[in-house]
Amino acid sequence: MIKELTIHNSLNLLNTEQWKALLENNSASFFQTTEALHFFDTIGFETFAFAIEYDTKITAFVSGIIQKEKGIKSHFSRRAIIFGGPILSADVEEHHITTLFKTVIKHLKNKVIYIESRNLNDYSHYKETLEKIGFEYHPHLNFQVVCETEEQVKKKMSSSKLRQVKKSIKEGAEVREANHQSEIEEYYTILFNLYKTKVKTPLPALHFFITLWSQRVAKFLLVFYKNEVIGGIIFPVFQDKVIYEWYVCGKDGTYKNIYPSILATWSAIQYACNNNIKRFDFMGAGKPNENYGVREFKSKFGGDLVEHGRFIYVANPFLYSLGKKAVKVLKSKKL
């Protein structure tokens, strides 16, 4: 008797045991947890989740959000983001993956301009499978730090970065978890200025970060100097497996011998080492064939350079091309 696949389009259809087993897979991440999806729901994002069940076991799963800018730009910026990539069980079969992603396309293609899987694991074995149904593979780099002990990480770190950490602490900078909403607001001001002047990509509103903190979905390690917030890092923690650098910023160059972005990044890696969390994930280091200044920064913390790429399905080629040109123009503008 041939067993049939069951397609689920809601998390509510998965039982506790299925969900627990799903998150034990090596390809699982924080972004596919119920806590992450609940957070996105509460701040107004449309979320989605699809799963393939075979013989009572979930063999393939994706989840994510639909993002768009406000106002008139919403029509030209609708995209479905699969953070982390799919969760695939060890015994997943090719037709399970094909069925899953065909379901994703069917439900989302009329809602968005494109669907993007931002992979945090190696899916190269399934590249041809996804290409057959219209997903293009785009190379994308990342750094991942193995966090066994502080000493082992320090051996791989740049000596200049270690000196900058020591100088920052010696000058009086300190790192501690955020305790008040006012501290989140100070941090956001720094982050907002960074995105406005250098990153030049959309940044969520302050409410996103206050909710992220108040729901304890992620940790906020902030850098203080003379009781002022001068930088910090936000990182979700997934079990004992991974810490993800979601947002980091600092008033770099403002104070002599104090390097808040470097100190914040090191503090999160140190947190992983001290709490027996296996890996620190930088969540991206740009495209291999394009200049990306932040890649140089991230490369100095002893991580392994990986290329897990992204899978993109373009539902509306015209608007997709138009959007890419608009982003390129925005980033090229000089203040």
N, C-alpha and C positions, 0 to 999 in steps of 0.2 A: 504493500500500500504506500503510495507516494504522499508524503506529508506536505500540506499546503502552508504557504506563508500567510501570516496575518499582519496587516498594516495598521499601525496605531497612529493617530494624529493628535493625541492628547496624552500628557503625562498621567492623567487620572486613570488611564486604562492599564497602567503598569502596576503590578502588585509590589509589596515591600521587598520581597526576596529577589524579584527580577531587577528592581532598581538598585539594590545593594550589590548584586552580582555585576551589574552593568558598570558601576563606578569602580570596581576592582580591576577592570581592564587597563592595560598599560596606556591606551590611547585616551583615557578619560582625563578630564581637567575640571578645575573649579567652575569654568564657564558653563558646564553642562549640569551643574547641580541644581536642585530645587531652590536653594537659597539664592543663587545667582539669578535664576529666572523670575523668582518672586520679586527680587529687587528691581529688575528691569520693568516688571509689570507695575509696581507701585509708583514709579517715576514717569509712567506714561508711554513707555515703548510697547509696541505690539510685538509679542513674542510668538514663537512657533516651536513645535517639537514633533518629530516623526520617528517611529521605531518599527523595526521588522522583527516579528516573533516567529520562531521556527522551533517546533517541538517543545513548547512552553518556555523557551529561552530567548532573550533579546540578543540578536546577533549583530544588529547594526542600528545606529541611533544618531540623529542630528538635532541640534536645537540652536536657537539664535534669536535675533531681533531684527525688526525693520526700522531702519534709520532714515530720517529726512530732515532737511533744514526747515526753518520756519518761513511762513509767508509764501510769496510767489515762488521762491526757490524750492519749495517742497516737491513740486511736480518734476523738477529737473534733478533731484538728488535722492530719490527713493532707492534704497538698496537693502538687500537682505544679507546680514552678516552672520556667518557661522563661526563664532569664536572658538578657537582650538581645533576645529576640524571634527570629523565624525568619531564616534566611539565604535570600534569594530572588535568583536570577540575573536578569540583565537581560532575558532572553527567557522568563521564567516565564509560564505561562498560568494562567488562573483555575482550570481543573479540576485543575491540578497542586497548587495551594494547597488546594483543597477536598479532594482525595484525601489529602493529607498530614495535614490536621487531623482528618479523619474517622478516619484511622488512629490518631492520637494519642488521640482520644476512645475508640475501640474498645479500645485496649490499657490505658488508664489509668482509665477511669470507675469500675471496680469496686475500684480500689485507693485512690482519693482522694475527698475531699469536693469539691474544685474543682481546676481547671487554670488557671494564670495565666501569661500571657506578659507579662513586664516589659520593655517595649520601650525600646530605647536609640536607635532610628532611627525615621524617619517611615514608618508603614505605612498612612496615611490612605487611600491609593488602594485598599487591600484590605479596608477596614472592612466594606463591605456584603457582600463574599464570605464573611467570617468570621461575620458576624451571621446569615447564612442557615443556618448549621449549628450555631447555638446559642451562639456566643461574643459576650458583651456587651462593648461598649467602655466603659471607665471613664477619664475624663480624669485625667491625672497630669502634673505639671510636672517640669522638670529644667533645670539650667544646664549649658552646655557652653562652655568657654573655648578660643578659637582661640589656639594657642601658636606664633606666628611668631618673635617676639623678646621678651626681657624688657621692653624699653622700650615696645613696642606694648601688651603686657598691662598694664603699669603705668599707661599713659594712660587705660585703661578702669576701672582699680581705684579703689575708694573711697580718698580721701586719708587718711581716718582709719585704714583698714586698713594702708596703707603706713607711716604713723607708728607704728602698733603693732608692725609688723615691725621697724622700725628701733630702737624703744625696747627691744624684747626682746633684740635682738643687742647693743645698747649696754650693757645690764644684765648681760650675760654668758651668755645662753642660746645654745646652739649646736645644730645639727642634724647628725646623722650616721647612717649605716646601722647597724642592729643587728648586733652581733658575737657576742653570747653569749645562750644560752637564758635566763639570769637577767634579761636586759634585756627579753626578750619577756614574761616573767612580771611584771615591774614595769609594763610597758605594759598588760598584761591587767587588772591590779588597778584601774588608772584607768578602763579601758573598762568593766569589770564594774560599778563604782560608778555610772558614768554611765547605763548601761542600767537599773540597779536603781532609781535615784532619779528619772530624768528620761525616758528613752526608753520604758521599761516594755514592751518587746517582747523575745521570746526572743533570747538571745545564745549562740552556740556555746561549747562548753567550751574550756578552755585548750589541750587537745590539738589542736584545730582550728588554732589560731594557731601553735603550735610546728611542726606538720606543714607548714603554709603557708610558714613561714620555712625550715625544713630542706630542703624540696623545691625551694626557690627559685622557687616559683610566683608569688610577689608580692614586692615590695620593702617593707621596713620602714624608714622614715625616722623616727628618734626624736629628741625634743627633750630635751636635757640641761641641767641647771642645777646647778652644784657637784657634778658627777658623779652626779646623781640623774636618773632618767628622770621627766620631768614631763608628757610627752605624746608624740604621734606620729601618723603616718598610714601606712596599709597600702594599696598600690596595685599591681594587676597592670598589666603593660605589654603591649599588643598591637601587635607589629611596630613600625613607625614611625608608627602611626596614632592610637592612643588610650592615655591613662592613665586608669584608673578609680579614683576615691576609694571604697574599699570600707569602711574603718573609719577614723575619726579621733576623737581625744579629747585632753584636756589638763586639767591642774589649773588651770583658769582662775580668776582671782580670788584665788589663793593667794599669789602673789608680786607685789610692786609693780612696775608697768611691764613685766611679762612676760606675754605672751599666747600660751601654747603651742599652742592649737588653730589660731590664726591663722598663727603661724609655721610650723606643720607643713603646713597647706594651701598656703601660699605656696611652701614649699620643694618640694612636689610639682609645682606649676605651673612653678616655676623649673627643675626637673629636666627637664620636658617641653621647655621652650624650649632648654635647653643640649644636649639630646640629639636635637634635630630630630624630636620627636614632635609630630604636628600638633594634637592636641586633648587637653584635660583634661575628663573627664566626671564630674560630681558624683553621678551615679547616683540622681537623684531629689530633688524639692523639694516633695513633698506634693500633695494634691488642691487644685484651684483655689478651691473653695468652702469650704475649711476652714482655720482658723488653723494655721500651722505655723511655729513660732519659728525653726527652722533655716533656713527659706527666706530670711529676712532676712540671716542670716549668709552664706549662699552667694551671695546677690545682690551682695555687695560686692567680688567678685573679678574683675569685668570679663567675666563670661560672658554668653552669649545665652540668654534664657529660651525654652525650647521646650516643646511639649506633645505628646509622642508617645504618652502614655496607656498603658493596659494592656488586654489582652483576657482575659476571664474566662469560663470554662465551668463552670457549677455542676452537679456530678454528683449531689449530695445536698442539695437546697434546705433541708431541715429543719436538718441539722447545720451547714450554711453560715450560716444565720440565727442559730443558737445561738452559733456561734463568734464572729460579728461583735459580738453583744451582750456576750459575755464579755470580748473585747478592749477594748470601750468602757468597761466597768466597771473593768477593771484600770487603764486609763490615767487614769481619773477619780479614783482613790483618792489621798488625800493621806497623806503619811507623817507 
